């Protein structure tokens, strides 16, 4: 009996051991598969900035200068870029300057320019009231930039202008377009006519806002030409482009041009962004007696457009200087005059002439006077021009004017001069 009990116990032990071996993991299993534990919370310092990483992934390869009037021009991560000297309009460096690209809200520079010219001419007054239609009204969405004009409200032209320039308001742009030309399409005709007058040859506007449209295009060169016109033709309104914020309808918004907050030499002009256009920026900066205009089109982030603008302006101010080839009213040539009381007249600059040239580079000049001048020649009449070159490259020209009046001869002297000319004397 005891033997039988012992056998049953042994058999039961074996069965139990087998069962435990099947159901329980072995020590090697524990070693291969450690028990999972809840991961510790990552510190904010270790967490990658996904927005920056995504923007960097969209970055274009550096685009080298195709035109550069000084060495070591930067290569910038954009589809097109340009640097222009304001005084002469000379392009100092550029890449893809004439490629027609979507300009996004840089479009609003033309909208504001037309408004400013209408104010200067008296077609508009700063206190004129502009009505906000349902088409112009922003419906409280954050998907577009708005001044947040209430529906069916009225705002003054000067407030609308601020809303366009500082807040990049699509509602403000549409409202003034309808006020001046009955519709956005009608205003676009004004925009294109003005673009043609200014020589913007690679530009076509469809609307006053820059909202995407396949036919809505401009180029880096054209936008620099427009920026130059804004500064040159609207000096009383240009300070608006440097204002850092504007409050309207209880909503305060800051200017999106980051350089206005970090570079005291920057006083304008405009930012732009859509998914298609990328991040764009047109900037004007004045240091001492030099003003430069930069254009960055389609780069990958707001930070990139600011950084690339700083790089481009830094190169420009570091690589170029202002020179004066001749003093104003200095005599640089003598023109022959027929049938006058004097046979010649001194030619000189009527206004000061300054050139932006590569630092330390000598400037060569050549004078060209009009042939066949006949009296009378009033003082100040344009009688020729002077051209400047650096290493064979044209750098600019200036008109030469008569420094004195040349009266027509009396009839006896005139008759003698005609006879002398007839016989080649």
Secondary structure as GFF3:
##gff-version 3
##sequence-region A 1 425
A	DSSP	alpha_helix	2	23	.	.	.	ID=ss1
A	DSSP	alpha_helix	27	32	.	.	.	ID=ss2
A	DSSP	alpha_helix	50	57	.	.	.	ID=ss3
A	DSSP	beta_strand	67	68	.	.	.	ID=ss4
A	DSSP	beta_strand	80	85	.	.	.	ID=ss5
A	DSSP	beta_strand	91	95	.	.	.	ID=ss6
A	DSSP	three_ten_helix	104	107	.	.	.	ID=ss7
A	DSSP	alpha_helix	108	121	.	.	.	ID=ss8
A	DSSP	beta_strand	129	131	.	.	.	ID=ss9
A	DSSP	beta_strand	154	156	.	.	.	ID=ss10
A	DSSP	alpha_helix	157	165	.	.	.	ID=ss11
A	DSSP	alpha_helix	170	181	.	.	.	ID=ss12
A	DSSP	alpha_helix	184	198	.	.	.	ID=ss13
A	DSSP	alpha_helix	220	233	.	.	.	ID=ss14
A	DSSP	alpha_helix	235	238	.	.	.	ID=ss15
A	DSSP	three_ten_helix	239	242	.	.	.	ID=ss16
A	DSSP	beta_strand	245	248	.	.	.	ID=ss17
A	DSSP	beta_strand	251	254	.	.	.	ID=ss18
A	DSSP	alpha_helix	259	262	.	.	.	ID=ss19
A	DSSP	beta_strand	266	274	.	.	.	ID=ss20
A	DSSP	beta_strand	278	287	.	.	.	ID=ss21
A	DSSP	beta_strand	290	299	.	.	.	ID=ss22
A	DSSP	alpha_helix	302	319	.	.	.	ID=ss23
A	DSSP	beta_strand	320	323	.	.	.	ID=ss24
A	DSSP	beta_strand	331	338	.	.	.	ID=ss25
A	DSSP	beta_strand	344	349	.	.	.	ID=ss26
A	DSSP	beta_strand	355	358	.	.	.	ID=ss27
A	DSSP	beta_strand	364	369	.	.	.	ID=ss28
A	DSSP	beta_strand	373	374	.	.	.	ID=ss29
A	DSSP	beta_strand	382	390	.	.	.	ID=ss30
A	DSSP	beta_strand	393	402	.	.	.	ID=ss31
A	DSSP	alpha_helix	411	422	.	.	.	ID=ss32
###
